[in-house]
Amino acid sequence: MCMLYRLWRACRRPESAEWEEARAGHWDTAVRNSSALRAAIARALRVEMATEMGAAAIQCFWDLEKFYDNICLSRLIGEARALAYPATLLCIGLQAHLGQRWLKYESHIAGPILPHNSVTAGCGQANTWARITLYSVLEELHLRYPLVHAQQFVDDVPFTAVGHVRHIAQSVAAA
């Protein structure tokens, strides 16, 4: 990312943070004053409590490999608009992401690459855009499968199901 965009992004961080606080899904564990460790401890506690009470528990962990490289930007635009993400942040960010990229190794420079489906992981908006991309998927999961408690920590999506073994197995398989 070019330095001018990074500087602009730093100036706009409060606007983005305000939007994130207002729109965070209840499944999002990568929020202010949280950590991956805290989320993991909460999941472990949920399972421990369930098994102590005689219930069954299933946990699945999805680490979405190459997630940022596979974000569909046209889908991101639609999802961002549906969630009322600030248009200026989205438009300027997309311009930065869709600009030519040059790969450099030592003194060698490759020709320009024109990206069409990826988000640069180091961008200040990358995590927000990851949330936006997964928001409707996780919302639908929670609505359709209430026994499955999904969470999100950026591009990690663990979920836990607690209850009678037959019911949770069916819910997890369907989800």
C-alpha positions as CSV (number, residue, x, y, z in Angstrom):
1,M,0.0,0.0,0.0
2,C,1.3,3.4,-0.8
3,M,2.3,5.8,2.0
4,L,-0.3,8.4,1.1
5,Y,-3.1,5.8,1.4
6,R,-1.7,4.6,4.7
7,L,-1.6,8.2,6.0
8,W,-5.2,8.9,4.8
9,R,-6.3,5.6,6.4
10,A,-4.7,6.5,9.8
11,C,-6.6,9.8,9.7
12,R,-9.9,8.0,9.0
13,R,-9.4,5.3,11.7
14,P,-11.8,6.9,14.2
15,E,-14.6,6.8,11.6
16,S,-13.9,3.2,10.9
17,A,-13.7,2.3,14.6
18,E,-17.0,3.9,15.3
19,W,-18.7,1.9,12.5
20,E,-17.1,-1.3,13.7
21,E,-18.4,-0.8,17.3
22,A,-21.9,-0.1,16.0
23,R,-22.0,-3.0,13.6
24,A,-20.1,-5.8,15.3
25,G,-21.9,-9.1,15.2
26,H,-22.4,-10.9,18.5
27,W,-20.2,-13.6,17.1
28,D,-17.2,-11.3,16.5
29,T,-14.5,-11.9,19.1
30,A,-11.9,-9.6,17.5
31,V,-13.2,-6.5,19.1
32,R,-11.7,-3.8,21.3
33,N,-10.3,-5.1,24.6
34,S,-10.5,-8.7,23.4
35,S,-7.9,-11.3,22.3
36,A,-7.7,-14.7,20.6
37,L,-6.7,-16.1,24.0
38,R,-9.8,-14.7,25.7
39,A,-12.1,-16.1,23.0
40,A,-10.4,-19.5,23.3
41,I,-10.8,-19.6,27.1
42,A,-14.5,-18.6,26.7
43,R,-15.1,-21.5,24.2
44,A,-13.3,-24.0,26.5
45,L,-15.3,-22.8,29.5
46,R,-18.6,-23.3,27.5
47,V,-17.6,-26.9,26.6
48,E,-16.4,-27.7,30.2
49,M,-19.7,-26.4,31.7
50,A,-21.7,-28.4,29.2
51,T,-19.9,-31.7,29.8
52,E,-20.0,-31.1,33.6
53,M,-23.8,-30.8,33.3
54,G,-24.0,-34.1,31.3
55,A,-24.4,-32.6,27.8
56,A,-22.4,-33.4,24.7
57,A,-20.3,-30.8,23.0
58,I,-18.7,-30.5,19.5
59,Q,-16.2,-27.9,18.4
60,C,-15.0,-27.3,14.9
61,F,-12.3,-24.8,13.9
62,W,-12.1,-23.2,10.5
63,D,-9.0,-21.3,9.6
64,L,-9.9,-19.7,6.3
65,E,-6.6,-20.2,4.4
66,K,-5.7,-17.5,1.9
67,F,-8.9,-15.7,2.9
68,Y,-7.7,-12.2,2.1
69,D,-6.5,-13.4,-1.4
70,N,-10.0,-14.7,-2.1
71,I,-12.3,-11.9,-1.0
72,C,-14.5,-11.1,-4.0
73,L,-14.5,-7.3,-4.2
74,S,-17.8,-7.0,-6.0
75,R,-19.4,-9.1,-3.3
76,L,-17.6,-6.9,-0.7
77,I,-19.2,-3.8,-2.2
78,G,-22.7,-5.2,-2.0
79,E,-22.2,-6.4,1.6
80,A,-20.6,-3.1,2.7
81,R,-23.5,-1.1,1.2
82,A,-26.0,-3.4,3.0
83,L,-24.3,-2.8,6.3
84,A,-24.0,1.0,5.7
85,Y,-20.2,1.0,5.7
86,P,-19.0,4.5,5.0
87,A,-18.8,4.9,1.2
88,T,-15.7,7.2,1.2
89,L,-13.7,4.6,3.2
90,L,-14.8,1.8,0.8
91,C,-14.2,3.8,-2.4
92,I,-10.8,5.1,-1.5
93,G,-9.8,1.7,-0.1
94,L,-10.9,-0.1,-3.2
95,Q,-8.9,2.3,-5.4
96,A,-5.8,1.5,-3.4
97,H,-6.4,-2.2,-3.6
98,L,-7.2,-2.2,-7.3
99,G,-4.1,-0.2,-8.3
100,Q,-1.2,-1.8,-10.0
101,R,1.1,-3.9,-7.8
102,W,4.8,-4.3,-8.5
103,L,6.7,-7.3,-7.1
104,K,10.3,-6.5,-6.1
105,Y,13.0,-9.0,-5.0
106,E,16.4,-7.4,-4.2
107,S,17.1,-5.4,-7.4
108,H,14.6,-7.2,-9.6
109,I,11.2,-5.8,-10.4
110,A,8.4,-7.8,-12.1
111,G,5.9,-6.2,-14.4
112,P,2.6,-4.7,-13.0
113,I,-0.1,-7.0,-11.7
114,L,-3.7,-5.8,-11.8
115,P,-5.6,-7.4,-8.9
116,H,-9.3,-8.0,-9.1
117,N,-10.1,-10.3,-6.2
118,S,-7.9,-9.7,-3.1
119,V,-7.4,-7.5,-0.2
120,T,-3.9,-6.7,1.0
121,A,-3.7,-8.2,4.5
122,G,-1.6,-5.3,5.8
123,C,-4.2,-2.7,4.9
124,G,-5.9,-0.9,7.8
125,Q,-9.3,-1.9,6.4
126,A,-8.5,-5.6,5.7
127,N,-9.9,-6.9,9.0
128,T,-13.0,-4.7,8.7
129,W,-13.5,-6.0,5.2
130,A,-13.1,-9.6,6.4
131,R,-15.9,-8.9,9.0
132,I,-18.1,-7.4,6.3
133,T,-17.5,-10.4,3.9
134,L,-18.4,-13.0,6.6
135,Y,-21.2,-11.0,8.3
136,S,-24.2,-12.3,6.3
137,V,-22.9,-15.8,6.3
138,L,-22.5,-15.9,10.1
139,E,-25.8,-14.2,10.6
140,E,-27.6,-16.8,8.5
141,L,-25.8,-19.6,10.3
142,H,-27.0,-18.3,13.7
143,L,-30.6,-17.9,12.4
144,R,-30.8,-21.3,10.8
145,Y,-28.9,-23.4,13.3
146,P,-29.5,-22.0,16.8
147,L,-27.6,-25.0,18.5
148,V,-24.4,-24.0,16.6
149,H,-22.6,-21.1,18.3
150,A,-20.2,-19.7,15.7
151,Q,-17.6,-17.1,16.4
152,Q,-15.2,-15.0,14.3
153,F,-11.7,-13.8,15.1
154,V,-10.8,-12.1,11.8
155,D,-10.3,-15.1,9.4
156,D,-10.7,-17.9,12.1
157,V,-14.3,-19.2,12.5
158,P,-14.6,-21.7,15.3
159,F,-18.0,-23.0,16.3
160,T,-19.4,-24.9,19.2
161,A,-22.6,-26.9,19.6
162,V,-23.8,-28.1,23.0
163,G,-26.8,-30.3,23.8
164,H,-28.0,-33.9,23.1
165,V,-25.5,-35.7,21.0
166,R,-28.0,-36.5,18.2
167,H,-29.3,-33.0,17.9
168,I,-25.9,-31.3,17.9
169,A,-24.5,-33.8,15.4
170,Q,-27.4,-33.1,13.0
171,S,-27.0,-29.3,13.5
172,V,-23.3,-29.3,12.9
173,A,-23.6,-31.6,9.8
174,A,-26.3,-29.3,8.4
175,A,-24.4,-26.1,9.1
